Amino acid sequence: MRGKGMTASQATRPSSALLTPAEVAAAFRVDPKTVTRWAKSGKLNSIRTLGGHRRYLESEVLAKLSDAEGLEEPRHWAARDRGPFRAR
């Protein structure tokens, strides 16, 4: 059974990077399994890779962080060379 996810057109928007559950968990300071539970319950949208792994839109994660805690982009994201969660 598949959970609620995003359409292919939503997932291919070039304006946002895709994040792994571990990256989302680090931003929210929770365990990666918690992020997966949020996706299964519909609290956070996810897409599936061809291998079946979940990925999350960076823009949505940032919006959820802002809504939940009134935070700006996490400080440790700004320290990365190519912006938050960009491939090296």
C-alpha positions, 0 to 999 in steps of 0.5 A: 500500500502506498502512502500519500505522495507527490505527483511526478510533475511536483517532484521534478520542479527544479526549484527545490532539492530533494532531501533524505530522511536523515537530512530532514531528521537532522533539521527537525532534530528527530530520528529518521524513523519519525520522519518516515512516520510523518510521511506515512501519516500525511504530515509531510509529503514524500516522493519515492525513488526508483529504488523505493526510498523516500525523498522530501522537497527541501522547500517543503521542509523549510516551510514546515520548519518555519511554521512549526517553530518560527525558525529561519533556515537552520544555521548549519545549512548555511555553512555548506559550500553549495547551499543546503543539501546540494550534491557535492 
